[in-house]
């Protein structure tokens, strides 16, 4: 349990299947099928990521297998037609690879995936060396946290910090990831902040804030 935001390093897969620039087309396709992945990082040297080869990069070979595009189509789809005639990862891969650092937050990773319309990101250090890979499924792992764990974190990192004098009067319950805060607190102005901070706890699906301020004597 921690109030520190989860990072990519917390959820990424560290055992990554990768290929080299000279890996052949059939070996790439076989690796994707064997390991049930849709994309593979391409590494050179001591593990530096130079690109990513995906199913989308392989499909032009099938698309143009029995179809010979005319000059106009070749010019319009220059990249795809070039890949259709390629046999090695270095000519098939998308480069530069879209990568992310291990210390990036999960929302940052999610936004990058959404913006670039990709399903997974190689995780690299400052030198571009592969450290892992993070997928959409990995980002959802935080929602597997137990209700008990979430309840304890909300109480410790939100309620006890915001309401040191009245935290005993606040009840925190979490059911299926939905947090409910009930009770009376001394400072009405802190109630909206309590709701926002509870929303920010990794793994929380929704928040029902029913806190009220105690009447002043």
FENNOR-V260263 format. One record per residue. N is the residue number from 1. RES is the residue in three letters. BURIAL is 1 if it has 24 or more other C-alpha atoms within 12 Angstrom, else 0. D_LAST is the distance of its C-alpha to the last C-alpha in Angstrom with 2 decimals. Layout:
n->N res->RES burial->BURIAL d_last->D_LAST
n->N res->RES burial->BURIAL d_last->D_LAST
//
This chain:
n->1 res->UNK burial->0 d_last->37.48
n->2 res->UNK burial->0 d_last->36.64
n->3 res->UNK burial->0 d_last->34.36
n->4 res->UNK burial->0 d_last->37.42
n->5 res->UNK burial->1 d_last->38.84
n->6 res->UNK burial->1 d_last->41.94
n->7 res->UNK burial->1 d_last->45.16
n->8 res->UNK burial->1 d_last->48.61
n->9 res->UNK burial->1 d_last->49.81
n->10 res->UNK burial->1 d_last->47.48
n->11 res->UNK burial->1 d_last->49.08
n->12 res->UNK burial->1 d_last->52.55
n->13 res->UNK burial->1 d_last->55.81
n->14 res->UNK burial->0 d_last->57.76
n->15 res->UNK burial->0 d_last->61.07
n->16 res->UNK burial->1 d_last->62.42
n->17 res->UNK burial->1 d_last->65.75
n->18 res->UNK burial->1 d_last->67.34
n->19 res->UNK burial->1 d_last->70.73
n->20 res->UNK burial->1 d_last->72.79
n->21 res->UNK burial->1 d_last->74.31
n->22 res->UNK burial->0 d_last->77.67
n->23 res->UNK burial->1 d_last->76.41
n->24 res->UNK burial->0 d_last->78.42
n->25 res->UNK burial->1 d_last->77.27
n->26 res->UNK burial->0 d_last->78.09
n->27 res->UNK burial->0 d_last->76.38
n->28 res->UNK burial->1 d_last->73.21
n->29 res->UNK burial->1 d_last->73.32
n->30 res->UNK burial->0 d_last->74.06
n->31 res->UNK burial->1 d_last->71.11
n->32 res->UNK burial->1 d_last->68.72
n->33 res->UNK burial->0 d_last->70.08
n->34 res->UNK burial->0 d_last->70.10
n->35 res->UNK burial->0 d_last->66.57
n->36 res->UNK burial->0 d_last->65.10
n->37 res->UNK burial->0 d_last->63.74
n->38 res->UNK burial->1 d_last->64.11
n->39 res->UNK burial->1 d_last->64.37
n->40 res->UNK burial->1 d_last->65.61
n->41 res->UNK burial->1 d_last->65.04
n->42 res->UNK burial->1 d_last->68.28
n->43 res->UNK burial->1 d_last->68.62
n->44 res->UNK burial->0 d_last->71.12
n->45 res->UNK burial->0 d_last->71.75
n->46 res->UNK burial->0 d_last->69.23
n->47 res->UNK burial->1 d_last->66.80
n->48 res->UNK burial->1 d_last->65.99
n->49 res->UNK burial->1 d_last->64.91
n->50 res->UNK burial->1 d_last->67.28
n->51 res->UNK burial->1 d_last->66.55
n->52 res->UNK burial->1 d_last->65.58
n->53 res->UNK burial->1 d_last->68.01
n->54 res->UNK burial->1 d_last->66.64
n->55 res->UNK burial->1 d_last->68.06
n->56 res->UNK burial->1 d_last->67.96
n->57 res->UNK burial->1 d_last->70.25
n->58 res->UNK burial->1 d_last->72.75
n->59 res->UNK burial->0 d_last->72.88
n->60 res->UNK burial->1 d_last->75.12
n->61 res->UNK burial->1 d_last->77.99
n->62 res->UNK burial->0 d_last->77.83
n->63 res->UNK burial->0 d_last->77.19
n->64 res->UNK burial->0 d_last->80.25
n->65 res->UNK burial->0 d_last->82.36
n->66 res->UNK burial->0 d_last->84.64
n->67 res->UNK burial->0 d_last->83.59
n->68 res->UNK burial->0 d_last->85.04
n->69 res->UNK burial->0 d_last->82.92
n->70 res->UNK burial->0 d_last->84.66
n->71 res->UNK burial->0 d_last->84.39
n->72 res->UNK burial->0 d_last->81.59
n->73 res->UNK burial->0 d_last->79.45
n->74 res->UNK burial->0 d_last->80.25
n->75 res->UNK burial->0 d_last->79.00
n->76 res->UNK burial->0 d_last->75.88
n->77 res->UNK burial->0 d_last->75.04
n->78 res->UNK burial->0 d_last->76.54
n->79 res->UNK burial->0 d_last->74.04
n->80 res->UNK burial->1 d_last->74.43
n->81 res->UNK burial->1 d_last->78.22
n->82 res->UNK burial->1 d_last->78.36
n->83 res->UNK burial->1 d_last->76.29
n->84 res->UNK burial->1 d_last->78.56
n->85 res->UNK burial->1 d_last->81.43
n->86 res->UNK burial->1 d_last->79.58
n->87 res->UNK burial->1 d_last->79.99
n->88 res->UNK burial->1 d_last->77.80
n->89 res->UNK burial->1 d_last->74.09
n->90 res->UNK burial->1 d_last->74.51
n->91 res->UNK burial->1 d_last->75.75
n->92 res->UNK burial->1 d_last->73.42
n->93 res->UNK burial->1 d_last->70.08
n->94 res->UNK burial->1 d_last->67.43
n->95 res->UNK burial->0 d_last->67.01
n->96 res->UNK burial->0 d_last->65.02
n->97 res->UNK burial->1 d_last->62.75
n->98 res->UNK burial->1 d_last->59.11
n->99 res->UNK burial->1 d_last->57.35
n->100 res->UNK burial->1 d_last->53.94
n->101 res->UNK burial->1 d_last->52.79
n->102 res->UNK burial->1 d_last->51.30
n->103 res->UNK burial->0 d_last->48.06
n->104 res->UNK burial->1 d_last->47.35
n->105 res->UNK burial->1 d_last->44.28
n->106 res->UNK burial->1 d_last->44.78
n->107 res->UNK burial->0 d_last->43.56
n->108 res->UNK burial->0 d_last->46.11
n->109 res->UNK burial->1 d_last->48.82
n->110 res->UNK burial->1 d_last->47.92
n->111 res->UNK burial->0 d_last->48.02
n->112 res->UNK burial->1 d_last->51.36
n->113 res->UNK burial->1 d_last->52.86
n->114 res->UNK burial->0 d_last->51.75
n->115 res->UNK burial->0 d_last->52.99
n->116 res->UNK burial->0 d_last->56.35
n->117 res->UNK burial->0 d_last->56.76
n->118 res->UNK burial->1 d_last->57.52
n->119 res->UNK burial->1 d_last->56.62
n->120 res->UNK burial->1 d_last->56.69
n->121 res->UNK burial->1 d_last->56.55
n->122 res->UNK burial->1 d_last->58.47
n->123 res->UNK burial->1 d_last->56.20
n->124 res->UNK burial->1 d_last->57.83
n->125 res->UNK burial->0 d_last->57.26
n->126 res->UNK burial->0 d_last->57.79
n->127 res->UNK burial->0 d_last->61.55
n->128 res->UNK burial->1 d_last->61.55
n->129 res->UNK burial->1 d_last->62.37
n->130 res->UNK burial->1 d_last->61.29
n->131 res->UNK burial->1 d_last->58.50
n->132 res->UNK burial->1 d_last->57.67
n->133 res->UNK burial->1 d_last->57.06
n->134 res->UNK burial->1 d_last->53.93
n->135 res->UNK burial->1 d_last->54.14
n->136 res->UNK burial->1 d_last->51.93
n->137 res->UNK burial->0 d_last->51.75
n->138 res->UNK burial->1 d_last->50.60
n->139 res->UNK burial->1 d_last->47.65
n->140 res->UNK burial->1 d_last->46.54
n->141 res->UNK burial->0 d_last->46.56
n->142 res->UNK burial->1 d_last->42.87
n->143 res->UNK burial->1 d_last->42.17
n->144 res->UNK burial->0 d_last->43.86
n->145 res->UNK burial->1 d_last->41.07
n->146 res->UNK burial->0 d_last->39.72
n->147 res->UNK burial->1 d_last->36.38
n->148 res->UNK burial->0 d_last->35.56
n->149 res->UNK burial->1 d_last->36.32
n->150 res->UNK burial->1 d_last->34.24
n->151 res->UNK burial->1 d_last->31.25
n->152 res->UNK burial->1 d_last->31.53
n->153 res->UNK burial->1 d_last->31.89
n->154 res->UNK burial->1 d_last->28.88
n->155 res->UNK burial->1 d_last->26.69
n->156 res->UNK burial->1 d_last->28.17
n->157 res->UNK burial->1 d_last->28.79
n->158 res->UNK burial->1 d_last->25.91
n->159 res->UNK burial->1 d_last->22.90
n->160 res->UNK burial->0 d_last->23.12
n->161 res->UNK burial->0 d_last->23.91
n->162 res->UNK burial->1 d_last->21.30
n->163 res->UNK burial->1 d_last->18.37
n->164 res->UNK burial->0 d_last->19.31
n->165 res->UNK burial->0 d_last->15.95
n->166 res->UNK burial->0 d_last->15.22
n->167 res->UNK burial->1 d_last->18.84
n->168 res->UNK burial->0 d_last->19.11
n->169 res->UNK burial->0 d_last->16.89
n->170 res->UNK burial->1 d_last->19.40
n->171 res->UNK burial->1 d_last->22.63
n->172 res->UNK burial->1 d_last->25.75
n->173 res->UNK burial->1 d_last->28.87
n->174 res->UNK burial->1 d_last->32.11
n->175 res->UNK burial->0 d_last->34.90
n->176 res->UNK burial->0 d_last->38.12
n->177 res->UNK burial->1 d_last->36.51
n->178 res->UNK burial->1 d_last->33.66
n->179 res->UNK burial->1 d_last->30.26
n->180 res->UNK burial->1 d_last->27.14
n->181 res->UNK burial->1 d_last->23.64
n->182 res->UNK burial->1 d_last->20.95
n->183 res->UNK burial->1 d_last->17.46
n->184 res->UNK burial->1 d_last->13.94
n->185 res->UNK burial->1 d_last->13.47
n->186 res->UNK burial->1 d_last->11.07
n->187 res->UNK burial->0 d_last->13.38
n->188 res->UNK burial->0 d_last->14.62
n->189 res->UNK burial->0 d_last->17.58
n->190 res->UNK burial->1 d_last->19.06
n->191 res->UNK burial->1 d_last->19.55
n->192 res->UNK burial->0 d_last->22.83
n->193 res->UNK burial->0 d_last->24.09
n->194 res->UNK burial->1 d_last->23.55
n->195 res->UNK burial->1 d_last->25.65
n->196 res->UNK burial->0 d_last->28.32
n->197 res->UNK burial->1 d_last->28.67
n->198 res->UNK burial->1 d_last->29.01
n->199 res->UNK burial->1 d_last->31.69
n->200 res->UNK burial->1 d_last->33.45
n->201 res->UNK burial->1 d_last->33.96
n->202 res->UNK burial->1 d_last->37.69
n->203 res->UNK burial->1 d_last->38.54
n->204 res->UNK burial->1 d_last->35.54
n->205 res->UNK burial->1 d_last->36.85
n->206 res->UNK burial->1 d_last->33.72
n->207 res->UNK burial->1 d_last->29.92
n->208 res->UNK burial->1 d_last->27.54
n->209 res->UNK burial->1 d_last->24.03
n->210 res->UNK burial->0 d_last->21.48
n->211 res->UNK burial->1 d_last->18.43
n->212 res->UNK burial->0 d_last->15.13
n->213 res->UNK burial->0 d_last->11.96
n->214 res->UNK burial->0 d_last->8.83
n->215 res->UNK burial->0 d_last->6.35
n->216 res->UNK burial->0 d_last->3.84
n->217 res->UNK burial->0 d_last->0.00
//
